[in-house]
């Protein structure tokens, strides 16, 4: 089993920055990748950024050049640095750990990001 806990959400003005953190615990050896997803009201949950154990990253087109995903292996923590935030970035941000242990996908509880214009 893996547990993930997000932190760092909040209210920020458009153009500002926030850094989200996602700390994994439990069977962290089983994690192949970790990612950030977001869900705004009335929409589906979409991938924002993902980083594999090997360090490969991928981003949604809408955040490329503004968001950066990184990790601290010693702390089993993944970060999402969000710069130049826009109103459309407002959502609940979820962290997910992809594991080879059932049920394979471990979600955090989410953290709210609000962007004021």
N, C-alpha and C positions, 0 to 999 in steps of 0.2 A: 504494500500500500504506500501511496505517496500523498502527502498533503501539500497544498500550495496556498499561500496567503499573500494577498496584494496589499499595497499601501501606497500613499503618495498622491491620491486624487485630491481634487479641491476645485476652488473657483479661481479662474485666471482671466485676465483681460485678453481680448483678441490681440495677437502679436506677441503674447507672452510665452513663457516656458513652464513646463512641469516635468518632474521625473517620477515615474512610477517604479516601484520595486515589487518583485515577486520572489518570495523565499520558499524554497522547497525543503521538505523534511520527510523522514521515513526512509523508504527504499530508494534513495536518490541515485544509487548505482544503476537503477533500471531505466533511468530517463534517457531517451534518445534525442529529444528536442523539447524546447519550451517556446511558447508563443504568446503573443498578446492579441486578443480579439476585442471587438467593441460592438455594442448594441445600443442603438438609439431607439426611443419609443416607436413602436409600430414597424420596426425594421428587423431584418434577420441579423444574427450575430456573424460578423465578418472578420476575417484575418486582417490584422494590422501589420504585424511583423513576427518573424519566427527565427530562431537560432538553433542550429543542431549542436550535438555534442562535439562535432568536429569543427564548429565555428562558422559554418556556412549560414548565411542570412538571406532572407527574402522579405520583401515589403510590398504592401499594397501600393498601387500606383499613386493613390491620392496622398500618401505620406512620404513618398521618396524625396529625399533631399531635406526633409524637415524633421523626421523622426529617426532615432538611432537605437537599435537594440544591442545590448551588450550583456556580458555575464561575468560573474566572479565565481569561479569554480570552488574556491576555498570556502566561500560562504553559501554555496548552492543557491545563488541569487541571480536573477535576471533583471535587467533594468530596461526601461523605455524612456529615453530622453526625447521629450516632445518640444520642439521649438516652433516659432511662428504659428502659434495655434490659431485656428479659425473657428468660427461659430459651428461649422459643420463637423468639427472634431468632437463636439460635446456628445458624450455617451457614457454608458457604464463600460468600463474596461475590465476584461477578464483575462486572467492568466491560465494557461493550460499546459500541463506537462504530458508529453507523450511517452508512455512507458511500455516495456514489453511485458509488464505484469497486468493481469486483468484488474479493472475493466479497461485498461490501456490508455484512457483519457481521464486526466484528473484536473478538475476545474477549481478555481478559487471562487470566492464569494462575490468578487467584483468590487470595483472602486469607481465612484462617480467622478467624472470630469465635466465641469461646467465652464463654458467660455462665454464671457460677456462681451458684447459689441459696443 
